[in-house]
Amino acid sequence: MDNIGLYLGIVITLGIVCLIGIVAMRKVTNSEDFSIGGRKSTAVVVAGAILGSIVGGGGTVGTAQAAFSKGLVGWWQTLGLGMGCLVLGVFFANHLYKTKVETVPQVLMKTYGPKIGPITSIFGSIAIFFSIISQLKSFTPLLQSMFPDTISLQAAAVIGVILVLCLVMFGGLMGASMVGLFKMLMIYISMVVCGVLAFAKIGGFSGMFDKLPASYFNLFADGSSNLASGVSLCLGVLVTQIYIQAVLSAIDAKAARNGALISCALTLPMGLFGVAIGMYMKVAHPELQAAQALPQFFLTYMPSFIAGIFIATLMITTLGSMAGLSLGVATMMTRDLYKRLRATASDKENLYVLRGVIVVICLLAGYFTVSKAAVYIQEFVFLSFALRTCVFLIPMAFAFFYKGRLTAAAGLASVLAGPIVNIIWNVLKGDSGFILGIDPIFAGLMAGLIAFILANEIVKKNSPMT
């Protein structure tokens, strides 16, 4: 392959993305513009902010990797995320928009009081930080594989952090949204073109059925763990700060709802193209490592310049998700913690702090990516979606859909019991991944629900309304 054409495609594409992030800076005049786009986002901008973070390395490289190893189960990631966007748009977007706040903890504080804010901010930030590290860990080997003799792991991590800062530190939510739209356009072009090509090369459905075992066409090949993973991803969308932040940035409730639905429509089918690529590479190149299925398809079957653009798109996919998640954590830490300590801080100071926290988050992610600690942290990345779901979902659902009296104690009990039981369940589970046949996410949600109901009833009984 022509390396010059490959490198040129990568550099041009990454350069365009950095330029988009810097241009978005001109639209930021205050901290609200930075965190929620000044509440002026159209449905397309809302969708861009969601898509820019929701489709990461797992939805592209990970989908093809899982399809290479196990077949149709590779679809679960984008299937779960797409269904989450659907539920977000149909059931949650209108309620969220009406709160007129900036963070998920603030959504809960409107019902359960100020004490719940710091607890949920800390739990939620820790959970999302695992995902941030995971995205950077997906980027570094991809960059190294393109420049195997010149870029070390440390250098790749530094480049990744710099690119993420260009994407989000200057333009905030608007920058993340603009990059997200560009990213999705490029992802769709690359995945559709290569997915259709792979489908044709394998001989269509008949070729797939002839050349692959029957288990490759079973969406539940791994049993109930597939369903648990899909549910975890779906519910995680409803409570993750950056996705909620995008909804809260909408110009009106209709834009909030439609932005989430557009995200669903674009996310759901995309995984199927990755599945086709993964299955084809299993047949044509069974000697490959599964993680190389997608990038190697680009390098093997695309012209060098186009392959460079598509490889850069994979890099943008991971970095865009990292940028959006970093913005979400920074918003929670600044709005829910720093502002409580510095209530008199000016808007300019808040904007500086927002950007500063993003820098700190990215630097920490870079450090953990290249340190020995990354080995242990990576083992707990699976906690991320489930943990944030167990923190936020039960009290949020009651706040939106329950018409009776709710107490502050109920919210506090749920946000403590849910994640604690989820963590304990994960630590104690065996090789099967279950205790008593129950997945950790369901155990955490049940604990949060029981704690919520008991605390609410006890407090109401002991302090009846007059």
N, C-alpha and C positions, 0 to 999 in steps of 0.2 A: 504493500500500500504506500502511496505517496505521503510521506510524513509531513512534508511542507503544507500540502493541502489540508491534512488533518489538523495540524496545529493552527493554521490560519482560521479554519472554521471555528475552533474552540475559542481563540483569542477574540475574534470579531463578535461572537455571540455573547461571551462574558462581558466584553466592553460595552455592548448595547445595554445589557442589564444594569451595569454600574451607572451608565449615563441616565437611565430611567430613574434610578434611585436618587441621583443628584438633582435632576430636574424637578422631582417631586418636592424637594426642599423649598422651592420657591413658593409653594402653596401653603407652607406652614408659617403662621404668624403668631400662634400662641400654643399653649400646652393642650388645649382641647382639639385644635387642628391636628396636632401630632398624634394624640391618643385615639380620637374617634372622628377624625376628618371634619371637625366642626359641625357634625350632624347634618351634612349636606350630601351624603352618598346616595347615588341612584342605585337601582337594583343591580346594574352591571358592576358598579364599583363594590357594592356589598359582596357580590359573587366573587369578584376578583380577590378581595381580602380573604374570603373563606378558602377559595381554591388555592391561593398562593401558599397557604399553610397546610391544608388538609391532604393534598397529594404530595407525598414525600418520597423518599427512597423506597419505602415499603410498598407503595402503590405502583411503582414502576419496576425497579430492579428486583424488589422483594417478590412481586407478583410473578415475574418470569422465573425467578429462582424457585419458588414453591411449585410452579407448574412444571418445571424441569424435573423436580424430585417426586412430585405426587400428583400432578395433573390439575384438575378443575378446582381443587381446594385453594389454588393460588388466587382465585377470585374473591376470597372471603374479605380481604382487606378493603378493596374498593367497594365491595357489596355492603359491608358493614358501615363504612363511612358515608356512602351514598344514601343508605336508609336513614342514617342519622340526620343528614341534611333534610331529608323529606319530613321526618318528624319535627325537626327544628322549624321548618317553614310552616307546616300545617298546624301544629299545636302550640309551639312556644314563642315564635317570633313576635306575634302581636302582644303577648303578655310582657315579653322582655322590652319591647320598644316603649311601652307605656310607662315603664319604671323611670325612664329619663336619667339613668345613672351611667357609670363608665365601666364598672367591674362586676364580676359575678358575686363576690362578697357583698358589694353594695346592694345588689338585688336582694340578698338574704337579710341584710340589715334593715331594709324597709319594713320587714315583717317581724323579725326576731330581735331587733335592737342592736346597739353598737358592739356588744361583747363578741358577737359571732364573727365580726369582720376580721380581726387579726388572726384568729384561729384558722379560718378557712383560707385566708391569704397565704399563710405559711404552708399549710398542707397542700394547697393547690399549686403553689410555686415549686415546691419540692417535686411533686408528681410530674409537672411539665418539664422541669429541668432534666429529668431522666431522658425525656424525648429529645430535648435539645442536644444532649451529648450523643444520642443515637444517630441523629441526622448528621452531625459533624463526623462521626465515625463511619458513616456511609460515604461521605464525600472524600475523605483522605485516601482510601485505597483506589478510588476511581481516578483521582488525579495522578496518583503514583503509577498506576498502570499505563497511563499515557506518557509519562516521563520517567521510566523505571530507573534510569541511570543518573538522573540529575536532581530529583526531588525526594528528600527524606520525609519521614512521617512528621517530624517537627515542622519542616518547611511547608508541607501540605496543610497542616493544621493552621499555621499562621496565615497562609493565603486564604483559607476558608473563612477565618475570622475577619480578615480585612474585607473580603467580598460581602460578607453578611452585614458588616457595619455600613458599607456603601449602600446596601439595599434598604436598610431600615433606620439607621441612626439619624439620617438627615431628614428623610421624608415621612417617617412614622407610618401611620396606617395608610395614608395616601400612597406612599412609596411602596409599601407591601402590596397594596391593591393593584397598582399599575404593573409592578413586576409579576404579580400573580396572573393577571390577564395575559401578559406576554408569555409567561411560562406555560399557561394552559394551551395557548395557541400552538406553541412549539411542541409541547408534549403530544397534543392531538395529531399534529402533522406527522411526527416521528412514529407514534404508536400505531396510528391507522395505516400509514404506508407500510411499515414493517410487519404489522399484524396481518394485513391482507396478503402481503408477499409470502409470509411464512405459511399462511393457510393454503395458499395456492401451491407452494412447494411441497407441502406434505401430502397433497392430493385431496384436499377438502375433508369433509366428515368421513368419507369412506376410507381415505388414507389414514386418518387418525385412528379409526376403529381397527384397522388392519394392523397397524404398526405399534400400537400401544396397548398395554394391559387394560382390562375392564375397570380396574380400580382407579385409573386415571380420569374416568368420567363420573366419578362419585363425589358429589360436593361434600359429603359427610364421611369421607374416607378415614378420617381420624376420629370418628365417633362424635360424642357430645362436646368434645373440646373445641371443635370447629364452631358449633353454635355458640358456645360461651365466648369465643374470641369475637365472633360477629356481633353478639349482643354488647360486649365490652366496648367495641369500636363505635357502635351505633349510639349507645348511651353516653359515651365519652364526648361525642360531638355536642351534646346538649348542655354540657357544663364546662367546656374548655374556654378559657378566657378570650383567646383571639377570635374564635368563631362568634362568641357572644358579643365581643367588642365590635365586630363587623356589623352585626344586626343593630346594635345600639347606635352605630354611626349613620343609619339610614335617614333620609330626608322625611320619610313618613312610614307608617306601618305597612303599607302596600309594598314599598320598596324593600323593607326588611324581609317580608314574607317571600317576595319574588326572587330576591337575591339568594335566599337559602334554597329555593326550588330550582333555580338555574344551576346551582352547585350540585344538587342531586342529579339533575339530568345529564350533567357532564361527567360526574364521577362514576356513576353506576356502570355504564358500558365500557369504560376505558380499560378496566381490568381484563376484559375478555380478549383484547388485542395482545396484552401481555401474556395471557394464558396460551394463546396460539403460538407466540414466539417461543415460550418456554418448552412447549410440547415438541415443536419442530426441532429445536436445538437438541432435545433429548434423543430424537431419532437420528439426526444428522451428525451430531457431535457428542456422543455419549461420554467421551473422555473428559469433557470440560468439568470444571468445578461449577456447581449450580449457580453460584452468585455471578458468574461471568456470562450467563446465557444471554442477557439483553445487550450488554456492551459488545460482546463478541459478535452478535448478529449484526450490529451496526458496522463494526470494523470489517466483517467478512463480506457482507452483501450490499454495502452502500459505497458509492464513490467517496474518495477520501475527504473532500471538502464537506460533503453532506454528512459523512460519518462524524466529522469534527463538530458540526453544528448539533447533531443529535446527541453526541457525547456531552457537549457543553450543556445541552438541555437537561440531561440527567443530573449534572452538577447543580444547575439552577434549581432543579426540583428539590434536592436535599437542602441547599442553602436557603431557598425561599421559605421552606417549612421552618428551618431554624430561625430565620429572621422574624417570621410571624409569631412563633412561640416565644422568642425572646422579648418581643414587644408586649405580648400578653403578660408575661411575668413582670416585666418592668412596670407596666401599668398598675398591676395589683400592688406591687411593693411600694410604688410611689403614692398612689391614690389612697390606699387603705392603711399603710403603715407610716410613711414619711409625713403625710399631711396631718395625721393624728399627733405627731410629735412637733410639727412645725405648722400649726394652724394659720399663722400669720405670714407664711411664705408667699412671696409675690408669684404671679403667673410666670414671669421670666425665670425665677429660681426653680419652679416646678418643671419647666421645660428643660433646664440644664440638668436637673436631677434625673428626669426621665431618660435623657440621652446618656447620662453617666452610668445609670444602672444597667442599661443595655450593654455598654462597653464592659462593665464588670462581669455580667452574665456570660458574654461571649468569651472573655478572657478565661474565666473559670472553666467553661466548656472546653476551650482549647487545652487548658492544663490537664484536665481529667482525660481528655482524648489521648494524650501522649504519655500519661503516667501509668504506673502499674495499677493504680486504683481503678482504671478503666475496665480492667478485666472483671473486677468484682461488681462495679456499677452496671456493666452490660448485663449481668445476670439478673438484675432487678428492673431492667427496662420494661419488662412485661407488666410491671406494677402500674405503669404510668396512667394508661387510660382507665383501668379498673379503680385505681386509688382515687383519682379525681372524681370519678362517678360516685364512689361511695361517700365522698365528702359532701358533694353538692346536690345530688339528684333528689333524694327524699325530701329534704326541707324545701327545695325549690318547687317540686311538684305540688306539695301541700299548699305552699303560698299562692300558687297560680290557680289551683283547681278545687281546693277545699273551702267551703263556704262557712264552716263553723269557726269557733274561737281557737286561735293558735297562741301558744305561749313561748316566751323566749327560752325557757328551760327545754322545751321540746326540740327546738332547733339546735341548741348546744349539745344536748344528749345525742342527737343523730349524727352531727358532724364529728363527734368524738368516737362514738361506738362503731360507726360504719368503717372508717379507714383502719382503726385499730384491729378489728376482727379480720378485715381483709389482709392486713400485713401478717397477723398471726397465722391465718389459714395458709398463706403462701409459704411461710417459714416451716410450718409443720407438715405440709402435704408431702406425700411420697412420690414415687416415680409415676404413678397414675395421674398426678396432678389434682387429686380430689381427696377430701376427707368426708366420710359418710356419703360418698357419691355426689358431693356438692362442690361446684367450682368456687374458688375464692371470691369472685365478684358477686355471685349470688349470696354467699354467706355474709359478705359485707353489707349488701343491700338489705338482707333480712334483718341483720343486727341493727342497722340504722333505722329501719321501719319500726321494729319492736321498741327500740329505745325512744323513738319519737312518740309513738302512741302512748306508751306507759308514762313518760314524763309529762306529756300534755294532759292526760287524764288525772294524774296525781295532783298536779299543780292546780288544775281547774277545780278539782274536788276540795282542795284545801283553801283555795281563795276564790270562792264563787263570786260572780259579778253581781253587783247590787243594782 
